[in-house]
Amino acid sequence: MDMRVHELHPTLIHAPLALLPSTVVVDLTAALTGNKKLDDAARTLWWTTAASGLLAGFAGMAASQEVKADRHSRDMMFLHGLGNVGLVLGAFGVAVWRTGHRSSLVSGLVGLGAFAMAAYTGWLGGEMVYTHGVGVKELTMKGEELDQLSPSLASRQAPARLLRDAVKGLGWLLGRARQVFSGREQLDPSAFGVKAVEQKLEQQPTAESGESRPELRPV
């Protein structure tokens, strides 16, 4: 199995995605029951979730520089990365706070909000891969270009490439955020994914007739 450097991110991302809802459940249960063992377990889980998110995010920053993407996919990648940076920072913030405090409904509700955000950023990641083919070998990158952008993870240059591209990826994300929030650049509205969902809903057949919904026109 020859794994490429850019494929490390989708391999690692399952850990925080699985740990976050587990952490929220344990944290809320500890807050409602006052169980000290559950409280200690939730405190450890918050740190574990934050650490696994940081590791997956590091690989994701590198992957952003190792795949080919068009303007639409790049905007979607920006939203995906920015949302996940916020999630990782938030997870570390809760972990630090929980170090000196018991679980509460506040920390549990923050966790629920983070889980909802993670579901959205995860969906954006899936759209990039399964709809636009970002990072799919032999589809967007071939031959020498693939070797140049994303070498084998077992190669000697992999560690240095990961570190270099992760720094470049973070620089790209922060630079793009500055441009967007200052109004100098605008994101493609479809990159948020709302338009894609609307199109899928419009294409669904009605339950009664099995046909597409007719277009409503003013009389």
N, C-alpha and C positions, 0 to 999 in steps of 0.2 A: 504494500500500500504506500503510494508516494503522495504524501500530503504536502500541499503547497503552504507557503507562509500565510497567505490571505485566508486560508481555510481554518486557521487556528481559532479565529473569532467565533464562527458558528459552532465549533466544537466546545468552546468554553462557556458560551452564553447560556446553556441549559442550566448550569449550576445556580446562578442568581435568580433565574426565572422560576426555578423550583423552590429555592430557599425562601424567597420573599413571601409567598403566600403562607408557607409553613410558619415563618417567623410571626406573621400577623396573627395567625390562628392561636399560636402559643401565647403571644403577648396579650391578646384580648382575653383569652381564657384565664391567664394569670391575674389580669386586672379585675375580672368579674368574680373570681373565686378567692383571691388573696393567697393562693398557694405559692410558698416561697421557692419550692423546687422548680415550678414552672416559670417563676419570675427569673430565677438564675439561668434557666435554659433559654428563655427569650433573650436575655441580655447577651448570652454567648452567640445566639443565632443572629442577632443584629450585627455583631462584629463579623461573623462568618459571611453573612450576606453582603455586607459592604466590601469585604476583602475580595470575594469572588466576583463582585461587580467591577471592582477596580481592575482585576486581572483580565476579565473579558473586555472591558473598555479599552485597556492598553492594546490588546490584540485588534480591537475594532478600529482604533485610531490608525494603526499600521495598515490594516486592510483597506482603509479609505484611500490610501496612496498606491495600492497594489492592484487595483481593478480599474477597468474602463467603464465609464458611465457617461450618458448624454446629459444635457442641461437639466432635464426633468428629473432624472435619476439622481443627479448631484444635489438638487434641491431637497429631494426626499432623504438622501443620505445625510444632509446637513440637519434636517429636523430630527432624524433618527439619532444622530450623534449628540446633538444639543440636549435632547430630552433625556438621554441616558447619562450624560454628564451631570445633569441636575439630579437624577435619581441616585447616582453614586454619592454625590456630595450630601444629599439628603439622608442617605442611609448612614453615612459616617456621622452626620450631625445627631441623628437619633441614637446611634450607638454610644457616642460620647455622653449624651444626656442621660442615657439609661445606665451608664456606669455608676452614677451617683444617685439615681432615683429608681424607685420601684415602677413597675408597669402601671399604666393608667389608660383610661379610655382615650385620652389625647394621643398618646403614642400609638395606640391601636388604630385610631381613625387616620392618623398620618400614614400609617402603613397601608391601610386600605386605599387611600388616595395614591400612594406610590405604586401599588399593585395595578390600579386602573391605568396609570400612566405607562407602566411597564407593558401592559397589554397593548396599548396603542403603539408605542415605539417598536414592540416586537412585531406587530402587524405591518408597520412600515417596512421593517427589515424583510419580512416575507414577501411583500409586494415588490421590493427591489429585485429579489432573487427570482421568484416564481413568475412574475409578470414581465419584468424587464431584463431578466437574465444577467444581472450584475454579479460578477464573480464566477459565473458558470464557465468552466474550462471548455475550450473548443467551440464556444459560442460567441464570447466577446473577446477572447484572447487566444492566440494560436502560435504554435511554434516558438521561434526565438523571442517574440514579444512576451509570451507567457513566462519564459525562463528569465527574462530581464526584469519584468515587473514583480514576479512572485516566484522566487526559487524554491527548491525543495526544502521542507522544514528540517530535514536531516542533513542539509548541506552545511559547510563550514561558514558560509556567509549569512546563514539564517539569523543568528542572534544579533549581529550588527545591523542587518537589514530591518529586523523587528524594532530595535531601538531607534534607528534613524527615521524610519517611516512613522513610528508612533509620535515622535517629536514633530515631524512635518505635518502629520494629521491633526495634532492638537493646534499647531500654528494655523493651519488652514481653517479649522473650525472657529477659533477665536477671531481670526481675521474676517471671516465671512460674517460672523455674528456682529462684529463692529460695523461692517458695511450695511447689513440689513437693518439693524436697530437705529442707525444714523439716517436711514432713508436713502442712502446712496445706491443701494441695490434692492430689487424686489424679488420675492420668491414667486415661482410659478404656482398659482392658486391650486392647481391640480396635484401639486406635490404633497398637500395635506391628506390626500386620499379621499376627501369627501365626494368629489366628482365621480371617482371610480365606483364608490358605493352606490351613488345615485343611479349611475348607468346600469349597474348590475340589478338593482331593484326594478328599474324600468323594463329590463329584459325578461324578468320573471313572468311566467304565464299565470293567468288568474286561476284560482282553485276550482271554480265552477266549470269553465269552458275549456281550460287547457290552452287557451290562446293568449296572445299578448294583449295587454291592456290597450284599449283604443285611445288615441290621442284626443283630448278634449279641445274643441274649437268653439270660440264664441259664435253665437247665432247672429 
